[in-house]
């Protein structure tokens, strides 16, 4: 009897496994979305490390570092995904002590990712504005890294206190920063420029202006009004916001485990764009810092060799 109990089960036929996967997809698409997103972001993370190793010397090390940090962070955040749209916030899996998937864990990883992304775009834009020989625009572009750092402080305050007004300020800083990126790129594109390196820089600036304009529109039309409406609703209900101690205690562990697609569908869209597309944009920006472009800039000015100012 004991031998029979310990005997391994025969493997399931492949058709049975396929039917089980189809049943799971039909019954709960949340896990299908999570598995697909995690697989995509894992590939991004591995490819970013490969890109960093193969591009050493051709692309500045600080840019490669920003790309790897952002891509790995996107993978970690998708693997231990958090549902931010609900109250209380939810995680998908019941991990030990519920630390993985907690607000605090996700916010720490997001902080590293978003500061890296903001600094990368600021430095790369400054580089291409330098290529075009513009005077003060590159310095302004590089300063755009710092509003993103301030936005992180606002996000932390909003998460700890659960006061949505801080997220209105946070998203306004993101929107304002990329509105400035759009304005700087458009101003540069109005200036005449000749040469292969200048043409490549103009292509980058045209792309960043277009992408930033679309992002700013989304922030103004959707994201900022959403947080403002939530804050107004909280004020109307007389919601009492958390103290620092209570808020941090709440953030230390996942408060609610949920896998219903109706609850996750709102977060699925922005998390798929953030985690799935964001690393591609970061890699693309770093790839524009090729050795020929840096050689052209060095011929114009020795400042290319300086380390980046952004944190």
Secondary structure, 3 states (H helix, E strand, C coil): CHHHHHCCCCCCCHHHHHHHHHHHHHHCHHHHHHHHHHHHHHHHHHHHHHHHHHCECCECHHHHHHHHHHHHHHHHHHHCCEECCCCCCEECCCCHHHCCCCHHHHHHHHHHHHHHHHHHHHHHHHHHHHHCCCCCHHHHHHHHHHHHHHHHHHHHHHHHHCCCHHHHHHHHHHHHHHHHHHHHHHHHHCCCCCCHHHHHHHHHHHHHHHHHHHHHHHHHHHHHHHHHHHHHHHHHHCCCCCCHHHHHHHHCCCCCECCCHHHHHHHHHHHHHHHHHHHHHHHHHHHCCCHHHHHHHHHHCHHHHCCCCCC
